[in-house]
Amino acid sequence: MSSRSRDEPVRLTRIYTRGGDRGETSLGDGSRASKLDPRIAAFGTVDELNSQLGVVLAGELPGELRALLERIQNELFDLGADLSVPWAEGDGRLRVAQAQIDALEQACDRWNAGLPELRSFVLPGGTAAAAQLHVARTLCRRAERDALAAAQQVELSPLALVYLNRLSDLLFIAARAANQGREEPLWRPGASR
């Protein structure tokens, strides 16, 4: 096997390894952990979220929103890498950076500025893209809960948790943006009576 440079993506020559057949998997630093380890749950849910964004990207989207979500898909790999390696400040590992969180906040502000003021709770739905973005938002919230649960047992990068919180806000805004040009589905109290 040839060595790879530090900035080169991982090379996968074989997909199955049999290493997890007994309920364990490797963390990013090579150590082994149970597949029931809360870190595995956290980055597994991040992977689910990334897959859901792939579903969103497979459909029709405005170009600017598409570029944003493609960038976020790549950042979710960074986040998964961060969660998969035991935390040690300044360890030189791939970690979520404050600049990524700042970019999410800037995107929230930019996309939210063009939306009508909210006067009720938004119901998931509208366009297919909006509905799928709401699913992504709920997966992001679950990933955040899973990461918080993991952080009660092992030390995690504090920025990883902030990133997930900010991303769920952005996904809510993106879902609203995907519904622009049509009536937004809003909660109507007592509508079911």
N, C-alpha and C positions, 0 to 999 in steps of 0.2 A: 504494500500500500504506500502510495506517495504521500508526503506530508503536504499540508496546505498552509497558506499564509493565514495570519490571524483575521484578516478582513474578508477572507473568501468564505462564501456560504458552505454549509456542511455538504459533504459528498455522501450520498447513500448508494452503495453498490448492491446491497441486499436489504429487502424490506423486513423480512422476518429474521429474528435472531434466536428465538426460543428462550431468550433471557427472562421473559415475563411469564413463562408458563406456570410458575409456582406463585403467582400473585405479587411479584415485585417488579419494579422498573428502575431504570437509571435516572438519576437527577443530572442536571447539566454539568456538574463537577465530577461525574463518574460514580458517585456514591449510590448505593442502592436504597430504595424505600418501598414500603408497601404500596400497592396500588390504591389502598384505602387512606393513605397519607393525605391530610388536608391540602397540602401543596399540589398534589396530583389532581385533586378535585378542582382546585382553583384554576390551574392552567388548562385543565380539561374543559372547563366551562368557557375559558377564554378561546379555546379552539372551536367550541360550538358557536360562539359569537362570531368568530372569523368566518366559519362556514356559512352562517346566516347572512353575513355581509356579502359573501359570494353569491348567494341566491338573489339578493337585492341587485347586485351588479350584473346579473345575468338578464335582467329586465331593462325596461326603458327608464332612463334617468336624464335629467339635465346634465350637460357636460361638466359643469363646475362641481356639481354634487358627486358625479362619478369620480372625478379626480380626487376629491376629498376622501371618499370612502376607500379608494385604492390606496391612498397614503395610510389611512388608518389600518387597513389590513396588514400592511407591512409593519406598522408600529405594534400591532397585536402580537406579531412574532417576537418583537423586542420584549414586550411585556411577558410573554410566555417564557422566554429565556431568563428574564429577571426572576420570575417566580420559581423557576426550576433549579436555581442555584442558591444554596444557603447564603444569607445576607452577611456581608462584611463591607463596611464603608471603605471606599477607596481601593477595592480589590481588583480594579481594572476589568471587571466583567461587564458584559452588555447589560446595562440597567436603563430603566425609564429615566429620562432627563427632564429637568424643569422646562427646558425649551419645548418639549413635546406637549406638556400641560399648557404652557403659554399659548401654543399654536391652537390647541383645542378651545381655549377661552376666546381667542381672537376669532375663530370660526363661529363659535356660539354667538358672539356679538354681531358679527357680519351677517350671518344668516337670519338671526332673530330680528334685526333692524327692518327687514322687508316684510315681516309678518304682521297681520292684524293683531291688535291687543286681545289677549285672552279674556273672555267674559264667562267661561264655564270650563269644566274639565273636558279634555279631548278624548273622544272614544277612538280606540284603534280601528282604522279602516280608511275608507276613501279610495285612493288609487291602490293598485297592487303594491307599488313601491312603498307607499306610506304604511300600509298594513305590515309589510315585511320589515320595515324599519322599526315599527313598534315591537315586533317580535325580537329584533336585535336589541332594542332598548331594555326589554325585560330580561333577556339573556345577560346583558351587561350588568344589570342590577344583581342577578344571581351570581355572576362572577365576582362582583364586589363582596357579596355576602360570604361566598366561599373563601375569598382572600382574607376577609376579616376573621373568619373562623380559623383559618390557618395561622394568622398572625397572633392568635391567642396561644398557639402551641410552639411556634417557631418564629424567629425574627425575620420579617420580610422588609423589603425596601418600602419606606413610607410613601415614596412617590408612586409606587405601583398602585396603592390604594387610592391616592388622589387622582391618578390618571383614569381609573375606572369610574370614579364618581363624576368627573368632568365629562367623560365620554358618554355616559348615559344621558346627561343633559343635552349634549350635542345631537345624539340620536333622536331625542324627542323633538328638537328643533328641526332636524333634517326630515323627520316624518311629516311635520307640519308644512315644511317647504315643498315636499313632494305632493302635497295636496293643493298647492296654490293653483288658482284658476278654476277651482270647483268649491262647492260648499263643504266646509270642514265639518266632519261628524262631531257633534258636541253632546255632552250629557244634558238631558232635560229631566230635572227632578220630577218624579211622579209619572213619567211617560208610560210606565208599564201598567198603570192602574186603569 
